[in-house]
């Protein structure tokens, strides 16, 4: 992102210079915080510069190009809204139109060259913004907004037109520098940035980023429920300014408590991760709906915004890696963002469920436990305390059922205070499935009063479909300390996100700070093994693994039966023999792998058999491998693929044939550290196999993690040369015995 939008070298150009010339910024000690200009070993930026968007959101002067006051015309309505917005933010507005002397009583100039002053923001109400943008670059306008559609969202011709807009902006940045050059929002955007935000609300705010304006409406209307909104960035097609720019900017604003995003695609996956990293460093929660989980959704998103939606499993993993809370619905987006913006850090992770109905408590507790929330059983002493006010025949273990009547008098508040006083409880959730005055009114008031006196999170689910009851509209929504929801599911999603994000933030260390900045000693050796545009034979692929310190079996490549017999003696019986060639991706299916050979005669005969099969199948060989027979272990797969959005990705999962049958894998985007590598293993459904099952010993997890990290280093350093790597199977031996790569498939760019 920095290269393509700030007037410096593009990422590809940087990478080319690193590879061709060895150019690198002066590296510092491992673990130094990344700063602007730092590149990783593959030439990618390690730091997201924050664009100065202050003058976009609060300009001193604004030009409206194509302004109109002709009633019934779209431009007239937009101009009127911009006049009102400029007055609210204290900006001077200058209409621009070639044939009008004034617009809505404000003097009008014929062109941007005639503006009476240098303006901060130009709003373009024209069908073809390119000529105007080229004029603006000469007037030192800092920001422009293009509403026009018909660009990348429409196909190849529109994409070409959008590329011309991008090139015009980049020329401005190259000429004037990143602090003075023109930045563009749009095209295919709207007026959401210029909405009327309520200024009578207190507390941390939500900043909103959307690629479809209408999809941000549910979050915007949270203001009517008393939740503050500070900014709205409708990014549209992102010819220049993208979601990542606004994400970085919002993360730095002191009033922003959470950032809510509706994303149809990502312009630059790396830029998005750098921005998410900035938010994670500052502890600012990011909640996102990301379209494209299905083929239909991905296709529709592409037609709407013209951006890649990305392989969803990679998008999901990348967001989780940087603490972005991904939700599916707009209702989840608004509820989760609202809670994360306003909730204090949790003092404990235990959740207590308290209700006036045993059935309600049991139902909610089932859903919460299945979602991963921890409902600790209250201590015997705490249960005895609660039974002072709750009949003894009711269960108060957790969930806590009060039977109803105690909420109608002084007992209700005492019960709530007693639950909140339990040190294992960090969150109190009270589901109220429907209004039942006066009991529900008294309960709501007691919950609000108790929330004011505690540093713990108090949540209420108001289940009434009406939503006009005073207990809901006035008591609950009038409280800044109680988080109120309308559904069980949204409450559980938001509370889980709150606890997960707190845990994530407490242990977060930016992987970009520890990313390798200079090639390892393995790099030159490995680079010499790569063959552009081809697939390596198993023998060559294993040499690549050896270069990075990944253990492979003892083996020799031979080209005669006699040499095979000699190699077997050196390797040690029993041996495995395999045909080796660049076009042999699946040797077993062709009968080109033989296991457990124990004599010279078997080796001699097998050599002839393998070469005969290869000749019959017309598969060229570079020889036959005579390999050590490795003891059984847990078969895993570790691989590298290239994602169009994020670049190299690393995958680990159950190996052998299971990888194709079960597809039990976890993925991460480099760079990442040991903690993330171990977290990948925890995501596997077959994780128990590594711990030892049915009397088998635990596998060597440390060795497996080490392989994952070495593969990651390979992926970063060989990004320009490596298209795909598939180590399968990687046999993980019992604890303390390591891991051995039995086979590998490598495709070069």
KABEL-V68502 format. One record per residue. N is the residue number from 1. PHI is phi in whole degrees, -180 to 180 (* if undefined). OMEGA is omega in whole degrees, -180 to 180 (* if undefined). Layout:
[[N	PHI	OMEGA] [N	PHI	OMEGA]]
This chain:
[[1	*	-177] [2	-60	-178] [3	-66	-172] [4	-83	-174] [5	-122	-178] [6	-123	172] [7	76	177] [8	-111	179] [9	-62	172] [10	-67	179] [11	-59	-180] [12	-63	180] [13	-66	177] [14	-61	-178] [15	-62	-180] [16	-63	-180] [17	-69	178] [18	-62	-176] [19	-75	-173] [20	-77	-171] [21	-115	-177] [22	74	-178] [23	-71	177] [24	-151	168] [25	-62	180] [26	-59	-177] [27	-73	176] [28	-108	-179] [29	-61	179] [30	-57	178] [31	97	177] [32	-68	177] [33	-56	-179] [34	-69	178] [35	-133	-177] [36	-57	-179] [37	100	178] [38	-69	177] [39	-121	173] [40	-83	-173] [41	-65	179] [42	-97	177] [43	90	179] [44	-91	178] [45	-63	177] [46	-109	-174] [47	-147	179] [48	-99	173] [49	-66	-179] [50	-96	178] [51	-65	-180] [52	-82	-176] [53	-101	-179] [54	-58	-178] [55	-74	173] [56	-75	-176] [57	-80	179] [58	-136	-179] [59	-74	173] [60	-90	-180] [61	-147	-174] [62	-135	172] [63	-110	176] [64	-113	-176] [65	-87	-174] [66	93	-180] [67	-61	-178] [68	-150	172] [69	-126	177] [70	-78	-176] [71	-59	-179] [72	91	178] [73	-93	-179] [74	-56	-177] [75	-64	179] [76	-68	179] [77	-63	180] [78	-68	180] [79	-61	179] [80	-61	180] [81	-65	-180] [82	-69	176] [83	-62	179] [84	-66	179] [85	-65	180] [86	-60	178] [87	-65	-179] [88	-65	-177] [89	-92	177] [90	77	-178] [91	-105	173] [92	-85	-177] [93	-111	-179] [94	-122	175] [95	-68	178] [96	-127	177] [97	-158	-173] [98	-70	-174] [99	-122	-177] [100	-117	177] [101	-86	179] [102	-153	177] [103	-136	-176] [104	50	177] [105	81	179] [106	-100	-179] [107	-56	-175] [108	-117	176] [109	-109	-174] [110	-76	-178] [111	-154	-179] [112	-66	178] [113	-68	-177] [114	-99	180] [115	-59	-176] [116	-73	180] [117	-154	174] [118	-73	-177] [119	-102	179] [120	-83	-171] [121	-139	174] [122	-118	178] [123	-103	-170] [124	-103	178] [125	-101	-178] [126	-129	-177] [127	-74	178] [128	-122	-175] [129	-77	-173] [130	-60	179] [131	-59	-179] [132	-69	180] [133	-62	179] [134	-64	176] [135	-71	-177] [136	-65	-179] [137	-63	179] [138	-87	-177] [139	-102	177] [140	64	173] [141	-66	-173] [142	-83	-176] [143	-136	174] [144	-136	176] [145	-123	179] [146	-111	180] [147	-85	-170] [148	-56	175] [149	-104	-179] [150	93	-178] [151	-113	-171] [152	-61	-180] [153	-72	-175] [154	-104	-180] [155	130	-171] [156	-64	-179] [157	-64	178] [158	-66	178] [159	-64	178] [160	-66	177] [161	-64	178] [162	-66	178] [163	-61	178] [164	-68	174] [165	-62	-180] [166	-60	-179] [167	-63	179] [168	-64	179] [169	-67	-180] [170	-64	177] [171	-63	177] [172	-65	180] [173	-67	180] [174	-67	-178] [175	-79	-172] [176	-107	-179] [177	92	-174] [178	-66	-179] [179	-91	-176] [180	-126	-177] [181	-70	-178] [182	-71	171] [183	-119	-173] [184	-118	170] [185	-103	-179] [186	112	1] [187	-75	178] [188	62	177] [189	-113	-174] [190	-151	-171] [191	-91	-172] [192	-59	180] [193	-64	-175] [194	-111	177] [195	-70	174] [196	-89	178] [197	-94	179] [198	-66	179] [199	-109	-179] [200	-106	-178] [201	-106	-178] [202	-108	174] [203	89	179] [204	-59	-174] [205	-109	171] [206	-99	169] [207	-102	-170] [208	-118	175] [209	-125	179] [210	-139	172] [211	-99	172] [212	-135	-173] [213	-58	-176] [214	-63	-178] [215	-72	176] [216	-90	-176] [217	-58	-180] [218	-60	178] [219	-72	-180] [220	-59	-178] [221	-75	173] [222	-59	177] [223	-59	179] [224	-71	176] [225	-102	176] [226	92	-178] [227	-103	-172] [228	-75	173] [229	-122	-175] [230	-106	-176] [231	-145	171] [232	-141	179] [233	-112	176] [234	-91	-166] [235	-82	177] [236	58	-175] [237	-82	175] [238	59	175] [239	-62	177] [240	-134	179] [241	-59	-177] [242	-127	-179] [243	-55	-178] [244	-62	179] [245	-63	-179] [246	-71	177] [247	-61	178] [248	-62	-179] [249	-66	-178] [250	-63	-179] [251	-63	-178] [252	-94	-176] [253	-85	-173] [254	-63	-178] [255	-83	-175] [256	-84	178] [257	-96	178] [258	-160	179] [259	-118	179] [260	-107	-175] [261	-130	166] [262	-117	-172] [263	-119	174] [264	-96	177] [265	-163	178] [266	-117	178] [267	-67	-176] [268	-146	-177] [269	-61	-180] [270	-63	179] [271	-61	179] [272	-64	-179] [273	-67	177] [274	-63	178] [275	-68	177] [276	-63	176] [277	-63	178] [278	-62	178] [279	-63	-180] [280	-66	178] [281	-59	-177] [282	-92	179] [283	73	180] [284	-91	-179] [285	-67	175] [286	-121	179] [287	-117	-173] [288	-139	159] [289	-93	179] [290	-120	-180] [291	-71	175] [292	119	177] [293	-67	180] [294	-119	179] [295	-62	180] [296	-65	179] [297	-63	180] [298	-65	-179] [299	-66	180] [300	-67	179] [301	-63	-180] [302	-63	-180] [303	-70	-178] [304	-83	-174] [305	-120	176] [306	73	179] [307	-120	177] [308	-69	173] [309	-87	177] [310	85	174] [311	-62	-168] [312	-64	180] [313	-63	179] [314	-73	177] [315	-58	-178] [316	-62	-179] [317	-66	-179] [318	-64	178] [319	-64	179] [320	-62	-179] [321	-61	-178] [322	-110	172] [323	78	177] [324	-75	-180] [325	-84	-179] [326	-95	178] [327	-123	-174] [328	-101	-173] [329	-113	178] [330	-67	176] [331	-67	176] [332	-67	180] [333	-60	-177] [334	-69	-178] [335	-70	-179] [336	-70	178] [337	-63	180] [338	-63	180] [339	-66	-177] [340	-66	180] [341	-68	-169] [342	-110	-175] [343	-74	174] [344	-77	178] [345	-58	-178] [346	-68	177] [347	-93	176] [348	-159	-177] [349	-97	-179] [350	-71	180] [351	-113	175] [352	-108	178] [353	-107	-174] [354	-127	-177] [355	-148	176] [356	-96	180] [357	-140	178] [358	-62	179] [359	-65	178] [360	-62	-179] [361	-62	-179] [362	-66	180] [363	-62	-179] [364	-63	-178] [365	-65	176] [366	-59	-178] [367	-65	-178] [368	-66	-179] [369	-66	179] [370	-64	179] [371	-81	176] [372	103	176] [373	-76	-179] [374	-100	178] [375	-108	-177] [376	-70	174] [377	-70	179] [378	-68	-179] [379	-65	178] [380	-59	180] [381	-65	180] [382	-68	178] [383	-63	178] [384	-63	178] [385	-62	-179] [386	-65	-180] [387	-72	169] [388	-65	-175] [389	-118	-178] [390	-113	-179] [391	-53	-174] [392	-67	-179] [393	-80	179] [394	-96	-177] [395	-82	178] [396	-122	-179] [397	-66	-178] [398	126	15] [399	-71	-179] [400	-106	180] [401	-108	-179] [402	-97	177] [403	81	176] [404	107	-170] [405	-63	-178] [406	-59	-179] [407	-73	-176] [408	-84	-179] [409	-142	-175] [410	-63	-179] [411	-64	-176] [412	-59	-179] [413	-68	-180] [414	-65	178] [415	-62	-179] [416	-61	-180] [417	-62	-179] [418	-67	178] [419	-66	-179] [420	-67	180] [421	-77	-180] [422	-70	-177] [423	-65	180] [424	-81	-176] [425	-99	175] [426	-110	-178] [427	-136	173] [428	-111	178] [429	-118	179] [430	-120	176] [431	-82	176] [432	-114	-170] [433	-72	178] [434	-170	-179] [435	-68	179] [436	-143	-177] [437	-61	0] [438	-88	-175] [439	-62	-178] [440	-68	178] [441	-65	-180] [442	-66	179] [443	-63	180] [444	-61	180] [445	-65	179] [446	-63	179] [447	-65	179] [448	-64	180] [449	-64	180] [450	-66	-180] [451	-63	179] [452	-69	-174] [453	-104	-175] [454	-130	173] [455	-97	179] [456	-96	-177] [457	-80	176] [458	-117	-179] [459	-120	176] [460	-128	171] [461	-105	179] [462	-95	-170] [463	-86	-179] [464	-65	178] [465	-75	-176] [466	-79	176] [467	77	178] [468	-108	-176] [469	-67	179] [470	-57	180] [471	-61	179] [472	-86	-172] [473	-67	-173] [474	-102	-174] [475	-73	-175] [476	-74	-180] [477	-70	177] [478	-79	-179] [479	-99	174] [480	-88	-176] [481	-106	178] [482	-96	174] [483	-92	-175] [484	-110	-179] [485	-125	178] [486	-108	-180] [487	-136	175] [488	-58	-173] [489	-61	-179] [490	-68	177] [491	-64	-178] [492	-64	179] [493	-60	-177] [494	-69	-180] [495	-66	178] [496	-62	178] [497	-63	179] [498	-62	-179] [499	-70	180] [500	-64	-177] [501	-68	177] [502	-63	179] [503	-66	180] [504	-63	-177] [505	-64	-177] [506	-63	-176] [507	-111	-172] [508	-73	170] [509	-133	-175] [510	-61	177] [511	-68	-180] [512	-71	178] [513	-68	-178] [514	-101	-178] [515	-65	180] [516	-64	180] [517	-103	180] [518	-129	-178] [519	-64	175] [520	-78	176] [521	-58	-179] [522	-74	-168] [523	-61	-176] [524	-62	180] [525	-63	-179] [526	-69	-178] [527	-59	-180] [528	-67	-179] [529	-85	-175] [530	-75	180] [531	-126	-174] [532	-51	176] [533	74	-177] [534	-132	174] [535	-103	-180] [536	-79	172] [537	-68	178] [538	-59	-179] [539	-62	180] [540	-67	179] [541	-63	179] [542	-70	174] [543	-63	177] [544	-63	178] [545	-64	179] [546	-59	-179] [547	-60	180] [548	-101	174] [549	75	178] [550	-93	-173] [551	-71	174] [552	-127	-180] [553	-67	168] [554	-63	-178] [555	-161	175] [556	-138	176] [557	-96	-176] [558	-125	-180] [559	-128	175] [560	-152	179] [561	-65	-180] [562	-65	179] [563	-65	179] [564	-65	179] [565	-64	179] [566	-63	-180] [567	-64	180] [568	-62	178] [569	-65	180] [570	-75	180] [571	-69	-179] [572	103	179] [573	-72	-8] [574	-72	-177] [575	-127	173] [576	-114	176] [577	-122	-178] [578	-137	169] [579	-72	-178] [580	-127	179] [581	-164	-175] [582	-67	-177] [583	-99	-177] [584	-105	179] [585	-80	-177] [586	-129	-175] [587	-71	-174] [588	-61	-178] [589	-62	-180] [590	-93	-179] [591	76	-175] [592	-103	174] [593	-132	178] [594	-128	-172] [595	-118	170] [596	75	179] [597	-80	-170] [598	-121	-177] [599	-146	180] [600	-63	-179] [601	-65	178] [602	-63	-180] [603	-64	-179] [604	-63	-179] [605	-65	-179] [606	-66	178] [607	-58	-179] [608	-64	-179] [609	-65	-178] [610	-65	-180] [611	-70	177] [612	-66	179] [613	-61	-179] [614	-62	179] [615	-66	-180] [616	-66	-179] [617	-82	-179] [618	57	178] [619	-112	180] [620	-69	180] [621	-117	168] [622	-99	178] [623	146	177] [624	-121	179] [625	-89	172] [626	-108	-167] [627	-121	170] [628	-62	174] [629	-86	-176] [630	-90	179] [631	-61	-180] [632	-63	176] [633	-159	177] [634	-85	-179] [635	-85	179] [636	-122	172] [637	-125	173] [638	-130	-175] [639	-145	176] [640	-129	171] [641	-133	-180] [642	-108	179] [643	-96	-176] [644	-62	-179] [645	-91	-169] [646	-107	-178] [647	84	-177] [648	-66	175] [649	-129	-179] [650	-116	-178] [651	-123	172] [652	-134	180] [653	-172	175] [654	-66	-172] [655	-103	-175] [656	64	179] [657	-75	-177] [658	-64	-178] [659	-64	179] [660	-83	-177] [661	-83	-174] [662	-95	-176] [663	50	-179] [664	-95	-175] [665	-135	172] [666	-132	-174] [667	-131	174] [668	-140	177] [669	-104	177] [670	-63	3] [671	-85	172] [672	-153	-175] [673	-107	-176] [674	-62	-179] [675	-61	179] [676	-68	178] [677	-62	177] [678	-69	177] [679	-63	177] [680	-58	-179] [681	-64	180] [682	-67	-180] [683	-83	-176] [684	-76	177] [685	-65	-180] [686	-92	-177] [687	-55	-177] [688	-61	179] [689	-61	180] [690	-74	180] [691	-85	-179] [692	96	179] [693	-131	177] [694	53	176] [695	84	179] [696	-78	-177] [697	-72	175] [698	-61	-180] [699	-81	-178] [700	-81	-177] [701	-64	-180] [702	-60	180] [703	-67	179] [704	-64	178] [705	-61	179] [706	-62	177] [707	-63	180] [708	-58	-179] [709	-69	177] [710	-69	176] [711	-65	177] [712	-60	179] [713	-60	178] [714	-61	-179] [715	-62	180] [716	-70	-174] [717	-73	-176] [718	-104	-176] [719	-56	-179] [720	-73	-176] [721	-109	-171] [722	-101	177] [723	-93	-177] [724	-156	174] [725	-135	-179] [726	-136	175] [727	-92	-175] [728	-158	3] [729	-92	165] [730	-100	-178] [731	-87	178] [732	-94	-176] [733	-81	178] [734	-57	-175] [735	-47	179] [736	89	-176] [737	-108	173] [738	91	179] [739	-139	-175] [740	-128	177] [741	-85	-177] [742	-82	-178] [743	-154	179] [744	-155	176] [745	-120	-177] [746	-130	177] [747	-115	-178] [748	-97	177] [749	-71	*]]
